[in-house]
């Protein structure tokens, strides 16, 4: 029976960070209030204590987990419900790095379940904007021994071992759990990840907290979490943009992401997907047409299309870009 669900917009959950800036406001149009260093905006989250709240339609003011409890497979699809139950399977963020983020690693599912009773964290990044010379640190330049790694941590020379990628808008990276990484200063990006907030900080550029103390490091935990053999390679995703076509970026056990760059209307059918679909607007402005209704979407907007919806028309007002994400 149709429950007449519709595409959802959520209230961004803003996070002040020591390395944050103003671009979530100036570039993505978010109201960051009086925040001087707004580093993250959680756009779609079911993490307890940080649940996204609907801002449109008759379900406004309900949060994502409340929707999931009521609408179950109509919201997320049958296979996602079977796999994840009442846990929403993704966390979507925008991140503004005005300064370098710490060098860190996230545990895989096995380690995270054993130690914390929650998911690991595999993630991907899609660059929205980058200053000249800005970049990302992902993996090591070459294979290193545990002794070399521990010596670099001890000597504060860990960044010398890391692979640095200068980036520009559109560059996309896949970061499996267990990969050492850091977002460099001057980068604004969208992050798509497993719903986990377990982070082990390895190196923090000599930064001090508000009390003037070095921020806590998680050296021992990180050593257990790092997948040493998988930290070497090319983590940048190669793809060819194709106007008015769906271009695959990532296919993984955790999420699938495509890029849509278009200047004419697109018809999207979700009959074969058996999943919600999330659209992240990184450029332009458009209308989503569904069931005789329409919704405007512009740069910085994120929309969740429930699994029970079979189709959608996307009509651009100008050349636009969307990330399309589903499980």
HELIX and SHEET records of a PDB file:
HELIX    1   1 UNK A   23  UNK A   26  1                                   4    
HELIX    2   2 UNK A   64  UNK A   76  1                                  13    
HELIX    3   3 UNK A   78  UNK A   84  1                                   7    
HELIX    4   4 UNK A  109  UNK A  116  1                                   8    
HELIX    5   5 UNK A  146  UNK A  155  1                                  10    
HELIX    6   6 UNK A  158  UNK A  161  5                                   4    
HELIX    7   7 UNK A  219  UNK A  225  1                                   7    
HELIX    8   8 UNK A  228  UNK A  230  5                                   3    
SHEET    1   A 7 UNK A  53  UNK A  54  0                                        
SHEET    2   A 7 UNK A   8  UNK A  11 -1                                        
SHEET    3   A 7 UNK A 302  UNK A 305 -1                                        
SHEET    4   A 7 UNK A 277  UNK A 283 -1                                        
SHEET    5   A 7 UNK A 320  UNK A 326 -1                                        
SHEET    6   A 7 UNK A 256  UNK A 262 -1                                        
SHEET    7   A 7 UNK A 245  UNK A 251 -1                                        
SHEET    1   B 6 UNK A  13  UNK A  21  0                                        
SHEET    2   B 6 UNK A  38  UNK A  44 -1                                        
SHEET    3   B 6 UNK A  91  UNK A  97 -1                                        
SHEET    4   B 6 UNK A 187  UNK A 193 -1                                        
SHEET    5   B 6 UNK A 123  UNK A 130 -1                                        
SHEET    6   B 6 UNK A 172  UNK A 175 -1                                        
SHEET    1   C 2 UNK A 103  UNK A 105  0                                        
SHEET    2   C 2 UNK A 200  UNK A 203 -1                                        
SHEET    1   D 3 UNK A 162  UNK A 166  0                                        
SHEET    2   D 3 UNK A 135  UNK A 140 -1                                        
SHEET    3   D 3 UNK A 181  UNK A 183 -1                                        
SHEET    1   E 4 UNK A 266  UNK A 269  0                                        
SHEET    2   E 4 UNK A 311  UNK A 316 -1                                        
SHEET    3   E 4 UNK A 285  UNK A 290 -1                                        
SHEET    4   E 4 UNK A 293  UNK A 298 -1                                        
END                                                                             
